[in-house]
Amino acid sequence: MTEDEVKDFFTNHNPAIKQYLAQHLNYFDEFNILSEQKIFYGLKVDKVILDKHQNFLCLIECKGDVGTTEFVRGIGQILQYRSQSNKEMKNRMAEKFSTVLAFPNELNTKQNPVQIDKLKYPNDVHLFIINSQNNSYKAINLANNKMGSKTKYFGERLISISPYYFRDNTFAEYFIGLHSMHYRSFLQKKVTRNIDNILKICGSDNPGNGRNVGITLSSLGFIDSNNRLTPDGYKFLNLSYPEFVERLTYDYAFPFINSVFAVINDNKIINNKEDQRLLINNLWNLSPNQQIEFLTESDSKDKTRYIGSWNYILKRSLQCIDFEPRKTNFSVVYNPTIGMPSIASKLNQLELPKEIQVFLSKLDNPLEFFQ
């Protein structure tokens, strides 16, 4: 991936930029992206993002598939940008802004062994890693997230197919979580993300995993740093459950849904989840030991944990497949792929999940339920 290709990622029309601003800067309004902008001392910034008041949201230095020397030069450049944003440019900066070093995930590989995690960076800098295979990205705020487990993104073993956090929850739980945050914002000064008790009352299959619901809603840009709904959150709040599942699938979770369903649909016999994992890797042209974040990723002996979660999402949330518990004897109910009859139209013909039925019944008297 060349430097120009990295620069081309940062455009007004790329929805990933809106996602980044929402997730990392808590910014949800209009923005504009400009190229090659001069700042003090003759420096030029590859890309800048301006907010609706024409203040700087982001100062971005882009590097392609380069060696260590050129990458270190990029670190020096963002150090200068950071310094100017706190001094000469202080009055032009947005209330919350970022300094970004963007580069492709070809770095820190056998072909180009740049030791990204061993280098020293300015404080409060975002590393923006672009997956050249699918134009997904991962952004790491070094001030909030020390390298630690984030080093998994530096190299060949793990790839991302989506910038969003999806982990061990059904879409019904996200629906319940979003509505819970909405009601709590009227009843509480400080809105808590803990919905374990609500999930338990509703009869959720995984009631102790409410923490991940809040993380996902934040990752999707549906709630802000105070756990209150954003404009995108309110758009999804107004959807019926079938419409919610369809929009969440098509707009956010489709890379995961499509990967799992395509393998099930194209293979009449899948012996076990390990066989399914290898088929998904093959679908993405990956070697058997490579991993896809939140899909075939594993930091334990169980390499199929996330695959099992997505199987149940397809069964319980989309209701597009069926299988016996803990088995892979899949049967296809309908095809959820974009362009086929819509997911919402199929779900409208089926019974709502039991936890959604219980939850909707509680909305008649929400004061006690959402405290």
C-alpha positions in Angstrom: 0.0 0.0 0.0 1.6 3.2 -1.1 1.6 6.6 0.7 -0.9 8.0 -1.9 -3.2 5.0 -1.3 -3.1 5.7 2.5 -3.9 9.4 1.8 -6.8 8.4 -0.4 -8.4 6.6 2.6 -9.0 10.0 4.2 -11.8 11.5 2.2 -15.1 13.1 3.1 -17.0 10.2 1.5 -15.4 7.4 3.4 -17.8 6.3 6.2 -14.8 5.0 8.2 -13.7 8.6 9.0 -17.1 9.4 10.5 -16.7 6.2 12.5 -13.3 7.2 13.7 -14.4 10.7 14.8 -17.4 9.2 16.7 -15.4 6.5 18.4 -12.3 8.3 19.3 -13.2 12.0 19.5 -16.8 11.8 20.4 -17.6 14.0 17.4 -20.8 13.4 15.4 -21.3 16.6 13.4 -20.2 17.7 9.9 -16.6 17.7 9.0 -14.3 18.5 6.0 -11.0 16.9 5.0 -8.2 18.9 3.3 -4.9 17.8 1.8 -1.4 19.2 2.1 -2.2 22.0 4.5 0.6 24.4 5.6 1.2 25.1 9.2 4.0 26.9 11.0 7.7 26.7 10.1 7.1 25.5 6.5 5.6 22.2 7.5 2.8 20.6 5.5 0.3 18.2 7.0 -0.8 15.3 4.7 -4.4 15.5 5.7 -6.4 17.7 8.2 -9.9 17.2 9.3 -11.9 20.3 10.2 -15.0 20.5 12.3 -18.1 22.5 11.5 -16.5 25.6 13.0 -13.4 25.1 10.8 -11.3 24.1 13.8 -8.8 21.3 13.5 -10.1 17.9 14.6 -7.2 15.9 13.3 -3.6 16.4 11.9 -2.7 13.3 10.0 0.7 12.1 8.7 0.5 9.3 6.2 3.1 6.7 5.5 2.9 3.8 3.0 4.7 0.5 3.0 8.0 2.0 4.1 11.1 1.0 6.1 12.1 1.9 9.6 13.9 5.1 8.7 10.9 6.6 6.9 8.5 5.5 9.6 10.6 7.1 12.3 10.6 10.3 10.2 6.8 10.2 10.4 7.0 10.0 14.2 9.2 13.1 14.1 6.6 14.9 12.0 3.7 14.1 14.3 5.8 15.2 17.2 6.0 18.7 15.5 2.3 18.7 14.8 1.5 17.8 18.4 3.8 20.6 19.6 2.3 23.2 17.4 -1.3 22.2 18.3 -0.5 23.0 21.9 1.3 26.2 21.1 1.1 28.2 17.9 -2.1 26.5 16.7 -3.8 26.3 20.1 -6.6 28.7 19.2 -7.4 26.8 16.0 -7.7 23.4 17.6 -11.1 21.8 18.4 -11.9 21.1 22.0 -11.0 17.5 21.5 -8.6 16.7 18.7 -6.1 14.0 17.6 -2.7 13.8 16.0 -2.6 10.7 13.8 0.1 8.6 12.2 -1.6 6.5 9.5 0.1 3.5 7.8 -0.9 0.1 6.3 -0.7 -3.2 8.1 2.0 -4.4 5.7 4.5 -3.0 8.3 5.9 -5.2 11.0 5.7 -8.3 8.7 8.4 -10.7 7.5 8.6 -8.7 4.3 8.9 -5.3 6.1 9.9 -5.8 9.8 9.4 -2.4 11.2 9.3 -2.8 15.0 6.4 -0.5 15.6 5.9 -1.5 19.2 9.5 -0.9 20.1 9.7 2.7 18.9 9.0 5.8 21.1 6.0 8.1 20.3 4.7 11.4 21.5 2.1 11.3 24.2 -1.6 11.2 23.2 -1.0 10.1 19.5 -3.3 7.9 17.5 -1.8 5.1 15.4 -4.2 4.5 12.5 -3.6 1.1 10.9 -5.3 0.4 7.5 -5.9 -3.1 6.4 -5.0 -3.0 2.7 -7.0 -6.2 2.0 -10.4 -4.7 2.8 -9.9 -1.0 3.7 -10.9 -1.6 7.3 -8.9 0.1 10.1 -7.9 0.0 13.7 -7.0 3.2 15.6 -5.0 3.0 18.8 -4.8 6.0 21.2 -1.5 5.6 22.9 -2.5 7.8 25.8 -5.4 5.6 26.8 -4.3 2.2 25.5 -0.7 1.3 26.1 0.7 -1.1 23.5 0.0 -4.2 25.6 -2.4 -6.5 23.7 -2.7 -4.0 21.0 0.5 -5.3 19.5 -1.7 -8.0 18.0 -2.5 -5.5 15.2 1.1 -5.1 14.3 1.9 -7.9 11.9 0.5 -10.7 9.9 -1.3 -13.0 12.4 -4.4 -10.9 13.0 -6.5 -9.0 10.5 -9.6 -6.9 11.0 -12.6 -7.0 8.6 -14.5 -4.4 10.6 -13.6 -1.4 12.8 -16.5 -2.3 15.2 -16.4 -4.2 18.4 -18.7 -7.3 18.4 -18.2 -9.8 21.2 -20.4 -12.5 22.7 -23.8 -10.7 22.5 -26.9 -11.2 20.5 -28.6 -8.4 18.5 -31.5 -8.6 20.9 -29.1 -7.6 23.8 -27.9 -4.6 21.8 -31.5 -3.6 21.2 -32.3 -3.9 24.9 -29.1 -2.0 25.8 -29.8 0.9 23.5 -33.3 1.4 24.8 -32.1 1.0 28.4 -29.5 3.8 27.9 -32.3 6.0 26.4 -34.6 5.6 29.4 -31.8 5.9 31.9 -30.8 9.2 30.5 -34.1 10.6 31.7 -34.0 8.9 35.1 -30.3 9.2 36.1 -27.8 12.1 36.2 -25.0 9.6 35.5 -26.0 6.9 33.0 -24.5 3.5 33.8 -23.8 0.9 31.2 -24.4 -2.1 33.5 -27.5 -3.9 32.2 -26.8 -7.3 33.6 -29.9 -7.2 35.8 -32.1 -6.1 32.9 -30.8 -8.9 30.7 -31.4 -11.4 33.5 -35.0 -10.2 34.0 -35.7 -10.4 30.3 -34.3 -14.0 30.1 -31.3 -13.3 27.9 -29.2 -16.3 27.1 -26.1 -14.5 28.3 -27.2 -12.1 31.1 -23.7 -11.7 32.7 -22.3 -10.1 29.6 -23.9 -6.7 29.7 -20.6 -4.9 29.8 -19.8 -5.9 26.2 -23.2 -4.5 25.1 -22.1 -1.0 26.3 -18.7 -1.4 24.6 -20.3 -2.3 21.3 -22.9 0.5 21.4 -20.0 2.9 22.0 -18.0 1.4 19.2 -20.9 1.7 16.8 -21.3 5.4 17.8 -24.7 4.9 19.2 -23.8 6.2 22.7 -21.3 8.9 23.7 -18.7 8.9 26.4 -21.5 9.7 29.0 -23.5 6.7 27.8 -26.2 9.0 26.3 -27.6 8.4 22.8 -26.0 10.1 19.8 -27.9 11.1 16.6 -27.1 7.7 15.1 -28.3 6.0 18.3 -31.6 7.8 18.1 -32.0 6.7 14.5 -31.7 3.1 15.6 -33.9 3.7 18.7 -36.8 4.5 16.4 -36.6 1.2 14.6 -38.7 -1.9 15.3 -36.7 -5.0 16.4 -36.8 -6.6 12.9 -35.7 -3.3 11.3 -33.0 -2.9 14.0 -31.5 -6.3 13.2 -31.6 -5.6 9.5 -29.8 -2.2 9.7 -27.3 -3.5 12.3 -26.5 -6.4 9.9 -26.2 -4.4 6.7 -24.6 -1.3 8.0 -22.2 -2.7 10.6 -21.9 -6.4 11.1 -22.2 -7.6 7.5 -18.5 -8.7 7.1 -19.0 -11.1 10.0 -22.5 -12.2 9.0 -21.5 -12.7 5.3 -18.4 -14.7 6.2 -20.2 -17.1 8.4 -23.2 -17.5 6.2 -21.2 -17.9 3.0 -19.3 -20.8 4.4 -22.4 -22.5 5.8 -24.3 -21.9 2.5 -21.4 -23.2 0.3 -20.6 -26.3 2.3 -23.2 -29.0 2.8 -21.1 -30.8 5.4 -19.1 -28.9 8.1 -17.6 -31.5 10.5 -17.0 -29.1 13.4 -16.3 -25.5 14.3 -12.6 -26.0 13.7 -13.4 -27.1 10.2 -15.7 -24.0 9.9 -12.8 -21.8 11.1 -10.5 -23.1 8.4 -13.2 -22.6 5.8 -13.6 -19.0 6.9 -9.9 -18.4 6.8 -9.8 -19.9 3.3 -12.6 -17.6 2.3 -10.4 -14.6 3.2 -7.3 -16.2 1.6 -5.6 -16.6 5.0 -3.3 -19.3 6.2 -4.6 -21.7 8.9 -2.7 -20.0 11.7 -4.0 -16.5 10.9 -6.9 -15.0 12.8 -9.8 -12.6 12.0 -10.6 -10.2 14.9 -13.9 -11.1 16.6 -14.4 -14.0 14.3 -11.6 -16.6 14.3 -9.5 -14.7 16.9 -8.4 -16.5 20.0 -6.1 -15.9 22.9 -6.9 -19.2 24.5 -7.0 -22.9 23.6 -10.6 -22.5 22.2 -10.0 -21.1 18.7 -13.7 -21.3 17.8 -15.3 -19.2 20.6 -16.3 -16.3 18.4 -17.4 -18.5 15.6 -19.8 -20.2 18.0 -21.2 -16.8 19.0 -21.8 -15.7 15.4 -23.5 -19.1 14.7 -26.0 -18.3 17.5 -26.4 -14.7 16.2 -27.4 -16.1 12.8 -29.8 -18.6 14.5 -31.3 -16.4 17.3 -31.0 -12.9 16.0 -31.4 -13.2 12.2 -33.1 -16.6 12.4 -31.6 -17.4 9.0 -30.0 -20.8 10.0 -30.8 -23.6 12.4 -28.7 -26.2 14.0 -28.6 -28.4 17.1 -26.8 -27.0 20.2 -23.0 -27.4 20.1 -23.2 -29.0 16.6 -22.6 -27.9 13.1 -25.4 -29.7 11.3 -26.5 -26.4 9.8 -29.7 -25.9 7.7 -30.4 -22.7 5.9 -33.8 -21.0 6.6 -33.2 -18.0 4.3 -30.4 -16.0 2.7 -29.6 -12.7 4.6 -27.2 -11.4 1.9 -27.7 -7.9 0.7 -29.9 -7.9 -2.4 -32.0 -10.9 -1.3 -35.4 -10.4 0.4 -34.8 -8.2 3.4 -34.0 -9.5 6.8 -36.8 -7.4 8.3 -39.4 -8.8 6.0 -38.3 -12.4 7.1 -38.3 -11.5 10.8 -41.7 -9.9 10.6 -43.1 -13.3 9.6 -41.5 -15.0 12.7 -41.9 -14.8 16.4 -39.8 -12.2 18.3 -37.1 -13.6 20.6 -38.4 -14.3 24.1 -36.1 -11.6 25.7 -37.5 -9.0 23.3 -41.1 -9.9 24.1 -40.4 -9.6 27.8 -38.5 -6.3 27.4 -41.2 -4.7 25.3 -43.8 -5.7 27.9 -41.7 -3.8 30.5 -41.9 -0.5 28.6 -45.5 0.0 29.8 -44.1 0.8 33.2 -40.4 1.9 32.7 -39.8 3.9 35.9 -38.9 1.1 38.1 -37.4 -1.2 35.5 -34.7 1.2 34.3 -33.5 2.5 37.6 
